[in-house]
Amino acid sequence: MAAVKWHSRVRKYEDELQKCRLDGASLDLSDYHPLKPITVTDTKSQRGRRKGSTSSSSSSSSSVAPDPLSSMLDGTDPLSMFAAASASDDLGRRRKEREEEVGADFEPWSAKRAEILARFTTTERLSINLFMGLDKGKVTSPTSAVSEKVRTRLEELDDLEEGSQKELLNLSQQDYINRIEELNQSLKEAWATDQKVKALKIVIQCSKLLSDTSVIQFYPSKFVLITDILDTFGRLVYERIWSMCSDPHPLPETFSAEDVNDTAKETCLNWFFKIPRLRVSAIFKCNRFLSRSGIQDTLPRLTSMIRGIGDPLVAVYARAYLCRVGTEVAPHLKDSLNKSFFDLLASFRQIHSDSVQNQLVMHRVEIPVYLTLYSPAIHWILQCVSYRAPEDYINCADIWVEFTCRHFTKREVNTVLADIIKHMTPDRAFEEAYPQLQSVIRKILTYIHDFSVLFSMERFLPFMDMFQKDSVRVEVCRSIIDVFIKHQQEPTRDPVILNALLHVCKTMHDSVNALTLEDEKRSLALLINGFIRMVSFGRDFEQQLSFCVEARATFCNLEPVIIQLIHTVNQLAMETRRVMRGSHSRKTAAFVRACAAYSFITIPSLTSFFSRLNLYLLSGQVALANQCLSQADAFLKAAVGILPEVPRNIVIEGKQRSSEGFLLDFICNFLSTLLVVPDHPEQGVLYLVRGLLNMVQDYTWEENSDAKVRVYINAIPLLAAVSQESYLYSIPKVDSNETLYGGDPKFIAEVNKLCETLIGQVLDHLKGLGRDESIRKQGSLAFALFGCLLAHGDLRNTKLNQLAVNLWNLSHKHGYCDTRTSVRTLEHIKQQAQHSDMVHLSDMITRLSLQSRA
């Protein structure tokens, strides 16, 4: 084929548009209503479905079989399992040891004691009635056997009820307190002088005072004062037996009964035999010297014995004292504590009994006042019952939080959260209750969709801090963002919401590491992008840009989020120009340039070539639309600059795919943008177009590929468009080459020369295909070039006209051209030939023939 002289056809786009408009058709609106649903039948998808296929295309998710090798990434290999089991055993052992001791998180009795003494006072006169046994002056020889000493002291105890009565009457409250303190001091002195029987008498007689409720409103304080004596006695006995075990070596803090010698055990048993019934609670801790099981056996018996106390007020404080000494020794034994609590509930029926009612009438005490006397004991019992309960408490709280969310305000919900934190933080109990804590979060999110309310609760974020296991914490964060995206009706700029959700999203982002699967990354990025799209500062564009800058630094490991941020900034630049049009032009231009700088700096950090190419092009288009020509030029040059680096294969959904199709689509889109890009004054004519075509020429395409030739064919319409006097489209306030060159002959000559070069390249390629016997591909490319010449070439030129006829004949030579397309093309040419400026097509039609493959 001879070289051809190119001339672009003169286009009148408005006239062509009118000719292409469809003729109007009358519509029957008798059955029309704006609210009537529109029914669309998709027959294409049904035809395209394979025969016998039963799969549904509407499914939004699929079940993926687990990868047997992926288990190696989550720490389930044998060594990791062994290490985890060992760590779990150690953790369980340490937790068991902690459960058997009272920690610093338990409110001490000393704090409650001072509160009770200050709260429950009286101005009535008090009395102390003691029965002190006579001291018969029996002295035991130091050389006497232990059994003889025990026998002697038991005889002294027999005289206990035979002694003289000592009664102190008409005491003020302070006098009463002083007398009790004197008894406590007498106990210590008697013990120090080895008068053990006298000490025991003091304890027994003082404990009897607990049954006296003559001044009922003072009873809680009396209980505190008397139990001080019992505590002193219990401590003295414990220290005495401890000292007996210290020879030759002192006992360790965590001793067992096997470490105690026989003499100490016998002494311990004797003390238990001496002390009657409930008063054994005072030395309950001494059970450690005998056996661990002794504590478990004794607590239930003592708990049941309290049921025999007739006065409900005396009984509740007896239960409180037993719970106190029991918790100090064995806080993990919850059965007896629970039994004490339920016995307490059952004893409330006694309040309405005749005996209690008569007592209240006699003391002139109303029921509400009387009930307040129970509060210290009930509070203490409940503290003992709830202490270190990880599982019972949270199961109950999980139910109550839903009730609170449904029927109360955020203040009550915040109170529940604070209480959960208080109970679950000690000893990291939350580590054993992640499912229940997650359930609490789900229920809160079910009923509270106003995130300004949610994050204004002081205890919500501290509650979130209890999720310290990575996988659980990320799952909770996902649920929060998911609810926000679904229920947030309008974009927000609330700083409370933004700061909290940025923290939540950052937690999700920071969970990404080298072992994170791509599906997980995409899922997290989708949620974070949903949050970003719901952030809007209105017309405060600078604040919006600052947010994007912060988000870029926060989410740098998730590429889809960075891409979303670049799109957001480009939208921001366009919105700024629209809103601020005509006002503060300098400030607006400066802001748009700042947006362009954000994109130009951020795009190179992306690993995906096509993401970078598309964003360079998009950002260039945005800069061009905002009259930022130098920024647009920089974006487009950067895109051309990285085109040679595009790999021949890319990974899509885990599979290797050829990149040619994507690259060809991008170049065609790029070419359409170049129509409105003005030439740089220091560069040559169409320097961006030439740079792009040079890149295409030098790029290493796939073997036997026709992608390069198709780029050349697609570039011809662009070159034909830039030679028109008026362009098909333009950008307001941007002078394109139509204005810069104004149809200058030299410019047109340069364009035509470039077209001739491209056509020559295509024709050479067609000749090569003929030699290689790639006749099907040859026919397709020939027909594509024919269509290009028909639409954009001036076929009044004889040589160009003849070239078009030759290309038609070549495309049909072997019969591979689609007959239907050929027929429609001929019909189109015939219609065009009827116009006065296209009559030259009539002669060409006679030389176009249809051929079929033999």
C-alpha positions in Angstrom: 0.0 0.0 0.0 1.3 3.4 -1.0 1.9 6.2 1.6 -1.2 8.3 2.2 -1.6 12.0 2.7 -3.9 12.6 5.7 -6.5 15.2 5.9 -9.0 15.4 8.8 -12.6 15.7 8.0 -14.1 19.0 9.1 -16.6 18.3 11.8 -19.7 20.3 12.7 -20.6 18.7 16.0 -23.9 20.5 16.6 -25.2 19.4 13.2 -24.1 15.9 13.7 -25.8 15.8 17.1 -29.1 16.9 15.6 -28.9 14.2 13.0 -28.2 11.6 15.6 -31.3 12.4 17.7 -34.0 9.8 17.8 -37.4 10.7 16.4 -40.1 11.3 19.0 -42.7 8.7 19.6 -46.1 9.1 21.2 -46.6 7.5 24.6 -49.8 6.1 26.0 -50.0 7.7 29.5 -53.4 6.4 30.4 -51.9 3.7 32.6 -49.1 5.9 34.0 -48.7 6.9 37.6 -45.5 8.3 39.2 -45.8 5.8 42.1 -46.4 2.8 40.0 -43.5 0.4 40.1 -41.5 -0.2 37.0 -40.9 -3.7 36.0 -37.7 -4.6 34.1 -37.1 -8.0 32.6 -33.5 -9.0 32.2 -33.4 -11.6 29.4 -29.7 -11.2 28.7 -28.6 -12.8 32.0 -31.0 -15.7 31.4 -29.6 -16.3 27.9 -26.1 -16.1 29.1 -26.6 -18.6 31.9 -25.1 -22.0 31.2 -27.4 -24.9 30.6 -28.0 -27.0 33.7 -26.5 -24.3 36.0 -28.3 -24.0 39.3 -26.0 -21.4 41.0 -27.6 -18.2 42.0 -26.0 -14.9 40.9 -27.7 -12.9 43.7 -25.7 -14.4 46.5 -23.7 -11.7 48.3 -21.2 -14.0 50.0 -19.7 -17.4 49.4 -18.5 -20.1 51.7 -14.8 -20.7 51.3 -13.3 -23.9 52.4 -10.6 -23.5 55.1 -7.1 -23.6 53.9 -5.2 -26.4 55.8 -2.0 -24.4 55.6 -3.5 -21.3 57.0 -3.8 -22.9 60.4 0.0 -22.6 60.6 -0.4 -18.8 60.6 -2.6 -18.6 63.6 -0.3 -20.3 66.1 -1.9 -23.8 66.0 1.3 -25.7 65.2 2.3 -28.3 67.8 5.0 -26.2 69.4 2.7 -23.2 69.7 -0.1 -25.4 71.1 2.3 -26.8 73.7 3.5 -23.3 74.7 -0.1 -22.0 74.8 -1.2 -25.0 77.0 1.8 -24.4 79.3 0.9 -20.7 79.6 -2.7 -21.6 80.2 -1.8 -24.0 83.0 0.4 -21.4 84.7 -2.3 -18.8 84.3 -4.9 -21.2 85.8 -2.6 -22.0 88.7 -2.0 -18.4 89.5 -5.7 -17.6 89.2 -6.5 -20.4 91.5 -4.0 -19.2 94.1 -5.5 -15.7 93.8 -9.0 -17.0 94.2 -8.0 -18.5 97.5 -6.8 -15.2 98.9 -8.5 -11.8 99.4 -6.8 -9.2 97.3 -6.5 -5.4 97.6 -9.6 -5.0 95.5 -11.8 -6.2 98.4 -13.1 -3.3 100.5 -11.6 -3.9 104.0 -13.7 -4.2 107.1 -11.9 -1.3 108.7 -13.4 1.1 106.1 -16.9 -0.2 106.7 -16.3 -0.2 110.5 -15.7 3.6 110.7 -18.7 4.3 108.5 -21.0 2.2 110.8 -19.8 3.8 114.0 -20.3 7.3 112.6 -23.7 6.5 111.2 -25.5 4.5 113.9 -25.5 6.5 117.2 -27.9 7.0 120.1 -28.6 9.3 123.0 -30.3 6.6 125.1 -28.7 5.0 128.1 -26.9 1.7 127.6 -26.0 -1.2 129.9 -23.4 -4.0 130.0 -24.4 -7.2 131.8 -21.5 -9.7 132.3 -21.3 -13.0 134.2 -17.6 -13.4 135.2 -16.5 -16.7 136.7 -14.6 -16.7 140.0 -10.9 -17.1 139.7 -10.1 -20.0 142.0 -6.4 -19.4 141.6 -5.5 -22.8 140.2 -1.9 -22.9 139.0 -0.6 -25.4 136.6 2.9 -26.6 137.1 5.2 -25.9 134.1 6.1 -29.6 134.1 2.5 -30.8 133.9 1.6 -32.7 130.8 -0.4 -30.9 128.1 -3.4 -33.2 128.8 -3.4 -32.2 132.5 -3.3 -28.5 131.6 -6.2 -29.0 129.3 -8.2 -30.8 131.9 -7.6 -28.1 134.5 -8.8 -25.4 132.1 -11.9 -27.3 131.2 -12.8 -27.5 134.9 -12.4 -23.7 135.1 -14.8 -23.3 132.2 -17.3 -25.4 134.1 -17.4 -22.7 136.7 -18.1 -20.0 134.1 -21.9 -19.8 134.7 -21.4 -20.1 138.5 -19.6 -16.8 139.0 -20.8 -13.4 140.1 -22.9 -11.1 137.9 -21.4 -7.7 137.0 -23.8 -5.2 135.5 -23.0 -1.7 134.3 -26.1 0.5 133.9 -26.9 4.0 132.8 -24.0 4.3 130.3 -23.8 6.9 127.7 -22.7 5.9 124.2 -19.1 7.1 124.8 -19.0 5.3 128.2 -20.2 2.2 126.5 -17.5 2.4 123.9 -14.9 3.0 126.6 -16.0 0.0 128.6 -15.8 -2.3 125.6 -12.4 -1.0 124.8 -11.4 -1.8 128.4 -12.6 -5.3 128.0 -10.6 -5.6 124.8 -7.5 -4.4 126.6 -8.3 -6.8 129.5 -8.4 -9.6 127.0 -5.0 -8.8 125.7 -3.5 -8.5 129.2 -5.0 -11.8 130.3 -3.6 -13.5 127.2 -0.2 -11.9 127.8 -0.1 -13.2 131.4 -1.1 -16.7 130.3 -4.6 -16.4 131.8 -6.1 -18.1 128.8 -9.3 -19.1 130.7 -10.0 -15.5 131.8 -9.4 -14.4 128.2 -11.9 -16.9 127.0 -14.5 -15.9 129.6 -14.2 -12.3 128.4 -14.8 -13.4 124.8 -17.8 -15.6 125.6 -19.5 -13.0 127.8 -18.9 -10.2 125.3 -20.3 -12.3 122.5 -23.5 -12.8 124.5 -24.0 -9.0 124.4 -24.8 -9.4 120.7 -28.2 -10.9 121.5 -29.2 -7.7 123.4 -31.2 -5.3 121.2 -32.6 -3.1 124.0 -31.3 0.0 122.2 -32.1 -1.1 118.7 -30.9 1.8 116.7 -27.4 1.4 118.2 -27.2 -2.3 117.4 -25.0 -2.0 114.2 -22.3 0.0 116.2 -22.6 -2.5 119.1 -21.9 -5.3 116.6 -18.8 -3.5 115.4 -17.4 -3.0 118.9 -18.1 -6.5 120.1 -16.7 -8.2 117.0 -13.5 -6.1 117.5 -13.0 -8.3 120.7 -13.8 -11.4 118.8 -11.2 -10.4 116.1 -8.6 -9.8 118.8 -9.2 -13.2 120.3 -9.0 -14.9 117.0 -5.7 -13.2 116.1 -4.2 -14.1 119.5 -5.1 -17.8 119.1 -3.8 -17.9 115.5 -0.5 -16.3 116.5 -0.1 -18.7 119.4 -0.5 -21.8 117.3 1.7 -20.3 114.6 4.5 -19.8 117.1 4.2 -23.4 118.2 5.0 -24.4 114.6 8.0 -22.2 114.3 10.4 -24.6 115.9 12.9 -25.3 114.4 11.9 -23.5 111.2 9.1 -20.9 110.8 6.1 -21.9 108.6 5.9 -20.4 105.1 3.1 -18.1 104.2 1.5 -20.7 102.0 1.8 -23.6 104.4 -0.4 -26.7 104.4 -1.7 -28.9 107.3 1.1 -31.4 106.6 3.6 -28.7 107.7 2.0 -28.4 111.2 3.4 -30.5 114.1 1.2 -32.6 116.3 1.4 -30.4 119.3 0.1 -27.4 117.4 -2.7 -29.4 115.9 -3.7 -30.8 119.3 -3.7 -27.2 120.8 -5.8 -26.0 117.9 -8.4 -28.8 118.3 -8.6 -28.0 122.1 -9.5 -24.4 121.3 -12.2 -25.5 118.9 -13.6 -27.8 121.6 -13.5 -25.0 124.3 -15.5 -22.5 122.3 -19.2 -23.2 122.0 -21.2 -23.1 118.8 -21.2 -19.9 116.7 -18.3 -18.3 118.7 -16.0 -20.7 116.9 -16.2 -18.2 114.0 -13.7 -16.0 115.9 -11.0 -18.6 115.4 -12.2 -19.9 112.1 -8.9 -19.1 110.4 -7.2 -21.6 112.6 -8.7 -24.4 110.5 -5.7 -23.9 108.2 -3.6 -25.7 110.9 -5.8 -28.8 110.7 -6.9 -29.3 107.1 -8.2 -27.5 104.1 -11.3 -29.7 104.0 -12.1 -28.6 107.5 -13.0 -25.1 106.3 -15.3 -26.5 103.6 -17.0 -28.7 106.1 -17.3 -26.1 108.9 -18.7 -23.2 106.9 -22.0 -24.9 105.8 -22.6 -26.1 109.4 -22.1 -22.7 110.9 -24.3 -21.1 108.2 -27.1 -23.5 109.0 -26.8 -22.9 112.8 -27.6 -19.2 112.3 -31.1 -20.1 111.2 -31.8 -20.9 114.9 -31.4 -17.2 115.9 -34.9 -15.8 116.4 -34.2 -12.1 116.1 -33.8 -11.3 112.3 -31.6 -8.3 113.1 -29.2 -10.3 115.2 -29.3 -13.1 112.6 -28.3 -10.8 109.7 -25.3 -9.5 111.6 -24.3 -13.0 112.6 -24.4 -13.9 108.9 -22.4 -10.8 108.0 -19.7 -11.8 110.6 -19.5 -15.4 109.3 -19.3 -14.1 105.7 -16.4 -11.8 106.8 -14.3 -14.5 108.4 -15.2 -17.0 105.7 -14.2 -14.6 102.9 -10.9 -13.8 104.6 -9.9 -17.5 104.7 -11.6 -19.0 101.6 -13.2 -16.4 99.3 -13.5 -19.0 96.6 -16.1 -21.0 98.6 -19.2 -19.4 97.3 -21.8 -22.0 98.2 -22.0 -21.0 101.9 -22.0 -17.3 101.0 -24.9 -17.8 98.6 -26.7 -19.9 101.3 -26.3 -17.0 103.8 -27.7 -14.6 101.3 -30.8 -16.7 100.5 -31.3 -17.3 104.2 -31.2 -13.6 104.7 -34.0 -13.1 102.1 -36.1 -15.8 103.8 -35.6 -14.1 107.2 -37.3 -10.9 106.0 -40.6 -12.5 106.6 -39.9 -12.3 110.3 -40.0 -8.5 110.2 -43.8 -8.7 110.1 -44.0 -11.1 113.0 -45.7 -10.1 116.3 -42.5 -10.3 118.2 -40.6 -7.9 116.0 -43.6 -5.6 115.6 -44.0 -5.4 119.4 -40.3 -4.7 119.8 -40.6 -1.8 117.4 -43.6 -0.4 119.2 -41.8 -0.6 122.5 -38.7 1.2 121.1 -40.9 3.6 119.1 -39.0 2.8 115.8 -40.8 3.0 112.5 -40.3 0.2 109.8 -38.3 2.4 107.4 -35.9 3.4 110.1 -35.7 -0.2 111.3 -34.9 -1.5 107.8 -31.9 0.9 107.6 -30.3 -1.0 110.4 -29.9 -4.0 108.0 -28.1 -2.1 105.3 -24.5 -2.5 106.6 -24.9 -6.2 107.0 -26.6 -6.7 103.7 -24.0 -4.6 101.9 -21.2 -6.7 103.4 -22.9 -10.0 102.6 -23.5 -8.9 99.0 -19.8 -7.8 98.6 -18.7 -11.2 99.8 -21.1 -13.0 97.5 -20.1 -10.9 94.5 -16.3 -10.9 95.1 -14.5 -12.5 92.2 -17.6 -14.0 90.7 -16.0 -13.6 86.5 -18.7 -15.6 85.3 -21.9 -15.4 87.5 -21.9 -11.6 87.7 -21.3 -10.9 84.0 -24.0 -13.4 83.0 -26.4 -11.4 85.1 -25.1 -8.1 83.9 -25.5 -9.3 80.3 -29.2 -9.6 80.9 -29.7 -6.4 82.8 -27.9 -4.2 80.3 -30.5 -5.0 77.7 -33.2 -4.0 80.1 -31.4 -0.8 81.0 -30.9 0.1 77.3 -34.5 -0.4 76.4 -36.1 1.4 79.3 -33.6 3.9 80.7 -31.4 6.7 79.6 -27.6 6.9 78.9 -27.0 7.7 82.6 -28.2 4.4 83.8 -26.4 2.5 81.0 -23.2 4.3 81.9 -23.8 3.2 85.5 -24.1 -0.4 84.5 -20.9 -0.2 82.4 -19.0 1.4 85.3 -20.2 -1.4 87.6 -19.1 -4.1 85.0 -15.7 -2.5 84.8 -15.4 -2.4 88.5 -16.1 -6.1 88.8 -14.2 -7.4 85.8 -11.0 -5.4 86.0 -9.5 -7.0 89.2 -7.2 -9.9 88.4 -8.0 -9.4 84.7 -11.2 -11.3 85.1 -12.4 -9.9 81.8 -10.1 -12.3 80.0 -12.4 -15.2 80.9 -15.6 -13.3 79.9 -15.0 -12.0 76.4 -18.2 -13.7 74.9 -20.4 -12.0 77.6 -18.6 -8.7 77.2 -19.1 -8.9 73.5 -22.8 -9.6 74.1 -23.0 -6.5 76.2 -21.6 -4.4 73.4 -24.0 -6.0 70.9 -27.0 -5.2 73.0 -25.9 -1.6 73.6 -25.4 -1.1 69.8 -28.8 -2.7 69.2 -30.7 0.0 71.1 -28.4 3.0 70.9 -27.8 4.2 67.4 -27.1 7.9 68.2 -23.3 7.8 68.5 -23.1 11.2 70.1 -25.0 9.6 73.0 -22.9 6.5 72.9 -19.6 8.2 73.1 -20.7 10.8 75.6 -21.0 8.0 78.1 -17.8 8.2 80.2 -17.5 4.5 80.7 -18.0 3.3 77.2 -14.4 3.6 76.0 -12.9 2.3 79.3 -15.3 -0.6 78.8 -13.8 -1.1 75.3 -10.3 -1.2 76.8 -11.1 -4.5 78.5 -11.0 -6.2 75.1 -7.3 -6.8 75.1 -7.2 -9.9 73.0 -6.4 -8.7 69.5 -8.9 -10.9 67.6 -11.7 -10.0 70.0 -10.9 -6.3 70.1 -10.9 -6.1 66.3 -14.2 -8.0 66.1 -15.8 -5.5 68.6 -14.5 -2.5 66.6 -15.9 -4.0 63.4 -19.3 -4.3 65.0 -19.2 -0.7 66.1 -18.2 0.7 62.7 -20.7 -1.5 61.0 -23.6 -0.2 63.1 -22.4 3.4 62.5 -22.4 3.0 58.8 -25.9 1.4 58.8 -27.6 3.8 61.1 -25.8 7.1 60.7 -28.3 9.1 58.6 -26.2 12.2 57.8 -22.5 13.0 57.7 -21.1 14.1 61.0 -18.4 16.5 62.2 -19.0 15.9 65.9 -15.5 15.9 67.5 -16.6 13.3 70.1 -17.8 10.9 67.5 -14.8 11.5 65.2 -12.2 11.0 67.8 -13.8 7.9 69.2 -14.3 6.3 65.8 -10.8 7.2 64.6 -9.6 5.3 67.7 -11.8 2.4 66.8 -10.7 2.4 63.1 -7.1 2.7 64.2 -7.5 -0.4 66.3 -8.8 -2.3 63.3 -6.0 -0.9 61.1 -3.2 -1.7 63.6 -4.3 -5.4 63.6 -3.0 -5.7 60.0 0.4 -7.4 59.7 2.3 -9.5 57.2 0.2 -12.6 57.8 -3.2 -10.8 57.4 -5.1 -12.3 54.5 -6.2 -10.1 51.6 -9.8 -10.8 52.2 -9.5 -9.6 55.8 -7.7 -6.4 54.6 -10.4 -5.7 52.1 -13.1 -6.2 54.7 -11.4 -3.8 57.2 -10.8 -1.3 54.5 -14.4 -1.4 53.4 -15.5 -0.5 57.0 -13.0 2.3 57.4 -13.9 3.7 54.0 -17.6 3.7 55.1 -16.6 5.8 58.1 -14.5 8.2 56.1 -17.4 8.8 53.7 -19.6 9.8 56.6 -17.3 12.6 57.7 -18.1 16.1 56.5 -17.1 19.5 57.8 -19.5 21.3 55.6 -17.9 24.4 54.1 -15.0 24.2 56.5 -12.8 22.7 53.7 -9.5 23.2 55.4 -10.7 21.2 58.4 -11.8 18.4 56.0 -8.4 18.4 54.4 -6.7 18.3 57.8 -8.9 15.2 58.6 -7.7 13.5 55.4 -4.1 14.3 56.3 -4.6 12.7 59.7 -6.4 9.7 58.3 -3.6 9.2 55.7 -1.1 8.8 58.5 -3.4 6.6 60.6 -4.4 4.1 57.9 -1.2 3.9 55.9 -1.2 0.1 55.8 -4.5 -0.3 54.0 -4.2 0.8 50.4 -7.9 0.9 49.6 -8.3 3.5 52.4 -5.6 5.6 50.9 -7.3 5.4 47.5 -10.6 6.5 49.2 -8.8 9.4 50.8 -7.4 10.6 47.5 -10.9 10.4 45.9 -12.3 12.4 48.9 -9.7 15.1 48.5 -10.4 15.4 44.7 -14.1 15.7 45.5 -13.3 18.3 48.1 -11.4 20.3 45.5 -14.3 20.2 43.0 -16.8 21.1 45.8 -14.6 24.0 46.9 -14.6 25.5 43.4 -18.3 25.1 43.0 -19.2 26.7 46.4 -16.6 29.4 46.3 -17.1 30.4 42.7 -16.7 34.1 42.2 -15.5 34.8 45.8 -12.0 34.6 47.4 -10.5 33.3 44.2 -7.0 33.5 45.5 -7.8 31.6 48.7 -9.8 29.1 46.7 -6.9 28.5 44.2 -4.5 28.1 47.0 -6.7 25.5 48.7 -7.2 23.6 45.4 -3.4 23.5 45.0 -3.1 22.1 48.5 -5.5 19.3 47.6 -3.5 18.6 44.4 -0.3 18.5 46.5 -1.9 16.0 48.9 -2.8 13.7 46.0 0.6 14.2 44.2 2.5 13.2 47.4 0.2 10.3 48.3 -0.2 8.5 45.0 3.4 7.3 44.7 2.9 5.3 48.0 0.4 3.0 46.3 1.7 -0.4 45.2 -0.9 -1.0 42.5 0.2 0.4 39.2 -3.3 0.8 37.8 -4.5 2.5 40.9 -1.6 5.0 40.6 -2.3 5.5 36.8 -6.0 6.1 37.3 -5.5 8.4 40.3 -2.9 10.4 38.4 -5.4 10.8 35.6 -8.3 11.7 37.9 -6.3 14.2 39.9 -5.0 15.7 36.7 -8.6 16.1 35.4 -9.6 17.7 38.7 -6.7 20.1 38.6 -7.5 21.0 35.0 -11.2 21.6 35.9 -10.0 24.0 38.6 -7.6 25.9 36.2 -4.5 24.6 38.0 -2.7 24.0 34.7 0.8 23.4 36.2 -0.6 20.8 38.7 -2.6 19.1 35.9 0.5 19.0 33.7 2.5 17.4 36.6 -0.1 14.7 37.2 -0.4 13.7 33.5 3.4 13.7 33.0 3.7 11.5 36.1 1.2 9.0 34.6 3.1 8.9 31.3 6.3 8.4 33.2 5.3 5.3 35.0 3.6 3.6 32.0 6.8 1.7 31.0 6.9 0.2 34.5 3.5 -1.5 34.2 4.1 -5.2 34.5 2.8 -7.5 31.8 0.9 -9.6 34.4 -1.1 -8.5 37.4 -2.8 -10.4 40.3 -6.6 -10.1 40.3 -8.5 -12.0 43.0 -5.5 -14.2 43.6 -4.9 -15.1 39.9 -2.4 -13.9 37.4 -4.0 -11.9 34.6 -2.6 -10.1 31.5 -2.4 -6.4 32.1 -2.8 -5.5 28.4 -6.5 -5.0 28.4 -6.4 -2.7 31.4 -3.5 -0.8 30.0 -5.3 -0.3 26.7 -8.5 0.9 28.4 -6.4 3.4 30.5 -4.6 4.8 27.4 -7.9 5.3 25.6 -9.3 7.2 28.6 -6.0 9.2 28.8 -6.2 10.2 25.1 -9.7 11.6 25.6 -8.5 13.9 28.4 -5.6 15.1 26.3 -8.0 16.9 23.9 -8.6 19.7 26.4 -5.0 19.9 27.8 -3.2 22.9 26.4 0.4 22.6 25.3 3.1 23.8 27.6 4.7 27.0 26.2 8.2 25.6 26.7 7.4 22.2 25.1 6.6 21.2 21.5 3.3 20.7 19.8 1.2 18.0 21.5 4.1 17.0 23.7 2.0 14.9 26.0 0.5 13.0 23.0 3.9 12.4 21.5 5.3 11.3 24.9 2.5 8.8 25.3 2.9 7.4 21.8 6.7 7.1 22.3 6.0 5.1 25.5 3.7 2.9 23.5 6.3 2.4 20.9 9.0 1.4 23.5 6.8 -0.7 25.8 7.4 -4.4 25.7 4.1 -5.8 24.6 3.1 -9.5 24.6 4.3 -11.6 21.7 1.8 -11.5 18.8 -0.1 -8.7 20.5 -1.9 -6.1 18.5 -2.4 -3.8 21.5 0.1 -1.2 20.2 -1.6 -0.9 16.8 -4.9 -0.5 18.5 -3.5 2.4 20.5 -2.4 4.0 17.3 -5.8 3.5 15.8 -7.4 5.0 18.9 -5.0 8.0 18.8 -6.2 9.0 15.2 -9.6 10.3 16.4 -7.9 12.5 19.0 -5.6 13.9 16.4 -8.5 14.6 14.1 -10.4 16.3 17.0 -7.5 18.6 17.9 -7.3 19.9 14.3 -10.9 21.1 14.4 -11.7 24.8 14.7 -14.1 24.2 17.6 -13.5 21.3 20.0 -16.2 18.8 20.9 -15.9 19.6 24.6 -13.9 22.1 26.7 -13.3 23.2 30.3 -14.6 26.6 31.4 -11.9 29.2 31.8 -9.2 26.8 30.3 -7.8 27.8 26.9 -7.3 24.6 25.0 -5.2 24.2 21.9 -8.1 25.5 19.7 -7.6 28.9 21.3 -3.8 28.7 21.6 -3.2 27.8 18.0 -6.4 29.1 16.4 -6.2 26.7 13.4 -2.6 27.7 12.6 -1.5 25.9 9.4 1.8 24.8 11.0 -0.1 23.2 13.9 -2.4 21.4 11.5 0.5 20.3 9.4 2.2 18.8 12.6 -1.0 17.0 13.5 -1.5 15.6 9.9 2.1 14.4 9.8 1.6 12.6 13.1 -1.5 10.9 11.8 0.3 9.8 8.6 3.0 8.2 10.8 0.4 6.3 12.9 -1.4 5.1 9.8 1.9 4.0 8.2 2.7 2.0 11.4 -0.7 0.3 11.3 -0.4 -0.6 7.6 3.0 -2.1 8.1 1.6 -4.2 10.9 -1.2 -5.4 8.6 1.3 -6.5 6.0 3.2 -8.5 8.7 0.0 -10.2 9.7 -0.6 -11.3 6.1 2.8 -13.0 6.0 2.2 -14.7 9.4 -1.1 -16.0 8.1 -3.0 -14.3 11.1 -5.8 -13.5 8.7 -8.6 -13.2 11.3 -6.6 -10.6 13.3 -5.7 -8.8 10.1 -9.3 -8.5 9.1 -10.3 -7.2 12.5 -7.6 -4.5 12.6 -8.3 -3.5 8.9 -12.0 -3.0 9.7 -11.1 -0.9 12.8 -8.9 1.4 10.7 -11.5 1.6 8.0 -14.0 2.8 10.6 -11.6 5.4 11.9 -11.0 6.7 8.4 -14.7 6.8 7.7 -15.5 8.8 10.8 -12.5 11.2 11.0 -10.8 11.3 7.6 -11.5 13.6 4.7 -12.5 11.0 2.1 -12.8 13.6 -0.6 -9.0 13.0 -0.8 -8.6 10.4 -3.6 -5.8 8.5 -1.9 -7.4 8.4 1.5 -10.7 7.3 -0.2 -8.9 4.5 -2.0 -7.1 3.4 1.2 -10.5 3.1 3.0 -11.8 0.9 0.1 -8.7 -1.2 0.3 -9.1 -1.7 4.0 -12.7 -2.7 3.6 -11.8 -5.2 1.0 -9.0 -6.6 3.1 -11.2 -7.0 6.2 -13.7 -9.0 4.1 -11.1 -10.9 2.0 -11.3 -14.1 4.0 -14.8 -13.8 5.2 -14.1 -13.4 8.9 -15.8 -10.0 9.2 -19.1 -10.0 11.0 -21.8 -9.8 8.2 -24.3 -8.0 10.4 -21.8 -5.3 11.3 -20.8 -4.9 7.7 -24.4 -4.5 6.5 -25.1 -1.9 9.1 -22.0 0.0 8.2 -23.0 0.1 4.5 -26.4 1.3 5.5 -24.8 4.1 7.6 -22.6 5.1 4.7 -25.6 5.3 2.4 -27.4 7.5 4.8 -24.4 9.8 5.1 -24.0 10.0 1.4 -27.4 11.7 1.2 -26.1 14.8 2.9 -24.8 17.5 0.6 -21.4 17.6 2.2 -20.9 13.8 2.0 -21.9 13.0 -1.6 -18.4 11.8 -2.3 -19.4 8.6 -0.3 -21.8 7.6 -3.1 -19.0 6.6 -5.4 -17.2 4.7 -2.6 -20.2 2.6 -1.8 -20.1 1.1 -5.2 -16.6 -0.2 -4.6 -17.4 -1.8 -1.2 -18.4 -5.4 -1.5 -19.5 -8.1 0.9 -17.7 -11.4 0.8 -18.3 -14.5 2.8 -15.9 -17.3 3.7 -16.1 -20.2 1.3 
